[in-house]
Amino acid sequence: MLSRAASLGGETAAVLAGADLAGLASAAGRFGAANVYLAEDARLAAPLPQPRIDVLARLVTGEGFDTILFAQSVLASDLAAGLAARLDAGLNWDLADLELREGALVGRRPALSDSVWVDVGWSSHVRLALFRAGAFEPVESGRAVEVHELEVELDERSLRAELVEAAAEASSGPSIEDAEVIVAGGRGLGSPAGFALLEELAETLGGAVAATRAVVDAGWYPYAAQVGQTGKTVSPRLYLAVGISGAIQHKVGMAGSGVIIAINKDAHAPIFEYADLGVVGDLNAIVPRLSALVRAARA
């Protein structure tokens, strides 16, 4: 996000809010921030939105910023919505790009289940935007950064919620939101045991495993791995769709992938209509062979 903002010209600033933030300020400068506003406070350690909204609202009004950009996450979505309400500002979400046209910022987002692209703008003075994960590539600029330490002032109402416990499912490898390679499986795998083939291939490629809604609903794989209209939106460099028919609901979540490869025994599966490369055949023979070839190439 910083890289894209810096490419548009003007002053680009980063806001760091949390606890134990040493070292992050210089990293923000590497990716385009000329100024870093540092809000470091133990009360910001938990991933709760309201204290951060307090910090951002005071900064935006105090410094006169007119555009605030967020990279998509659960916390960022809460922040963007809450800040929009606090500032009476316009919020465009699910954006995939942002550009400057005749002095005005214009966002681009998919619509109608990703079948068309639309341009969106803002009528408010303060503009907020929430972008799809993986929409932009990081570009190092190596510029010097000026750090401004903020005095953290929080409203009493913002401290009423408390994080009692945080638990995460044990997993290895990257999450599907961060992975550059995703190996996804559908009902064509035949059973939950089929995901063992995908996990082996994903591990070989250094990627993550994803699933369609059908297999998640059937209890074959966790919901956290679901890609699609009711799951997560991903933008990896490589998306391997194994045993996936390619319904529009799934396409919505992965259409932004760099290269899409489909493996399916049904030559007429809809996914072949938008895959960059299609392989028609038995996935139980193709996937293990593919894993073996990748291991041999890396040996």
N, C-alpha and C positions, 0 to 999 in steps of 0.2 A: 504494500500500500504506500509506503514511504517513497519507494522508487517511482511509482506511477505519479504520485503527487508532485514530486520534484521535477518530473519531466514536463509538467504543465507550466512551469515557470512560477515566479512569485516566491513568497516566503513559505517554506515548509517547516512545520514544527511537529515534534512528537511529544506525546504525553505518556509518562510512566507513572502508574499509580499502583502501590502495593507496599510490600515490605521486603527488605534485603535485596535492593535493586542495584547494588554496586556492580559496575561493569556494563550495564545495559545502555547507559547514556552514550558511550563511545560507539557502540554497535549501531545505535540509531543514526549517528552521524555518518557512519560508513555507507548507509543506504539512503542518504539524501536529506536528512534533517539538519537545518542550520541552527535550530534552537531545540532544546529539550527541556520540558517542564517536568520537574521531578516532585511527585507527591509521595513521600515515603512516611508511612505511619503504620503502627501495629494494627490499627483498626481497619486497615485496608488489606490485611493479609488474606482474609477469607474471600472467596470469589462471589461476593454479594454485590448487586447492582447499585442500590441506593446510595451508599457512601461514595461510590465513584461518580454517580450522577451529580452529587454535591460538588465534587472537585471540578468536574468538567463544566458545569453550569457557571460556577464562579470564574473560571478561567476564560471561558468564551465571552462572557459579558464584560469582564474586567479588561481583557486584552483586545476585544473587538474582532475576534476571528469570525469569518463568515462561512467557512466550509469545514465540516468535520467528517472524516472518512473512517469507516470501520471495516475490518475484515471479518467475515461471517464466523460466528461461533454462538453457542448458547448464551454466554455472558454478554457478548457484543450485541446480540439481538435485544436483550433486556435493556442494555445501556442506551442503544440508539432510540428505542421506543420511549423510554423514560425521559431521556434528554429532549426529545422532540416535544413531549408533553410539557416539560418544565419551561422550555424556551418558546413554546408556541411556534415551532419551526417545522418546515416540510421535510419529510423523510421518504426517500426512494430506496427500495430494497431489492435484493436479488440482482444487483447490477453486475455486468460482466466487463464493462469498459466505461471510461470517462474521458471526454475530450473537450477542448476549447474551440468554440466556433463563433467567430465574429465577436469575441470578448465575452461570450456566455458559456457557462459549463453545461454540457449535455451528457446525460448518462444513457447507456444502452443496456436493455434487459430483454430476455426472452419472454414471450407471451404465448398464450394458446397452446400449452403443453410443448413449448419450445419449437413450435412450427413457424413462428415469425419473430422478427426482431423489432423492437419499438424504441424510439428516442423519447427520453423523459427529461423534464426540467423542473425548476422550482419557482414558486411565486413568492416565497418568503425571503426575508433578508438573510436569515441564517439557513444554510443548506446542510442537510444530513444525508449520508449515503452509506448503505450497507452492501458490501460486495461479496460475490460468490467466492468461496475458498478456492485458492489456486488460480484466480483470474489473471494474476500478473506474475512475471518473473522478477526476482530480486536483482537489482543492478547496483553494484558498488560504485560509489562516487568518491569515497575517501576524503570528504570535506571535513574541515574542522567544525566542531560543534560547541555552542555556548550553552551551559547548563544553568537553569534557573530553578532554585529550590522554592517550592510553594509551601506556604503555611496552610496546613490542612485544617479546615473548619467544617465540621459536620453538623447537620441538623439533628436534634434529639430524635425526631421520628425515623431518621435513617439508621439509628442504632438499635431499633426495637427487634430487628431480626438477627438471629445469631446462628452461626454454623455450628451445629452440635457434633456432627461426625461426617467425615468424607470417606467413601469407600469406592474402590475402583476394581473392576473385574481384571483378574490376572491375565495378561496377554503378552505376547512377544512380537517383535517387529513393529513397523509403523502402523498408525491408524489409517483407515481408508481415506480420511480427509487429508492426510499429509503424504500418503504414499505416491510415488511416481509411477509405480506399476501396481495394477489391481487385477487379480484373478477372481472373476465372479462366477457363481454357479446358480443354475435354475433347476426346475423340476426334471429336466432331462438327465440329471445325475442319477435318477432312479431311486435313491435312498440317501439318508444322512451319511452313510459310510462313504459315499462318493466325494464328500468334501475332503477326505484324507488325501485324495489325488491333487486337489487344488491347493491344499496347504503345503504339500511337498513342492509343487511348482512355484508357488508364491515365495516360499523360503529360498528356493534356488535363485529366483529372480530378484530377491531383496524387496519383495512387495507385500501386499496385504490381500486378504481374502474378503470378498463381498458376496452378497446374496440378494435374490429377488424377494419380493413380498410373499410370493407363493410358498417358498421354502421356509421363510421365517414364520408364516402363519401355520405351517405344518409342523413347526417345532424342530426343523432340521438344523437351524443355525440361529445364533442370537440376533435380536433386533438391532443391536448396535452396528451390525454389518450390513444392514439393509440399504440398498441404493434404489432410488425411485421417487415417485411423486409423494408418497407417504413416508419415505425414508430420508436418506442423505443425498446431497448433490456433490458429485466428485468431479475433479478435472485432472486426472493423472496423465502422464505422458503416454502410457500404454494401458489399454483396457482390454483384457482377455475375457470374452463372454463365452462361457462353457455351458452348453445345454440350456441356453436361454432363448426363448422364442422371440423376444423383442417387442413385447407389448409397449404401447405408447407411454404407459405409466412408468415403465422402467427406463425408457429412452430419456425421459425428462431428467433423470438423475445422473446420466452419464454421457449425454450428447456433447458435452464440452471437453471430452477426452481428446488428447492429441492424435493417437492412432487407436482404432478399434479393430480387434481381431475376433471373429466369431467362429466357434467350433460347434457344429450341430449336425445330427444325422439327417435332418429334414432340410432338403435343398430349398424348400419354399418358405422357410421360416422368415418372418418379417425382419428379423435383425440383419439379414444379409442385404437388405435394401439400404442400410446406412453404415454398414461395416466397411472399413477400408480394405480388409482382407477376409475372405470367407473360406473355411475349411469344412467340407462335407464329409462326415465319416463318424466312426465310433469313438467317442471321447475316451472310453476306457482303454483304447489302444493308442490314441494320439497323445493324450496328456502325459502318461508315463514316459513315452518315447521323447516327448519334448523336454521333460525334466532331465532325462539322461543326456540329451544333446547339449543342453545348456551347461550341465555340470562338466561335460567333456570339453566344451569350448573354454571354460574358465579354469580348467585344470592346468 
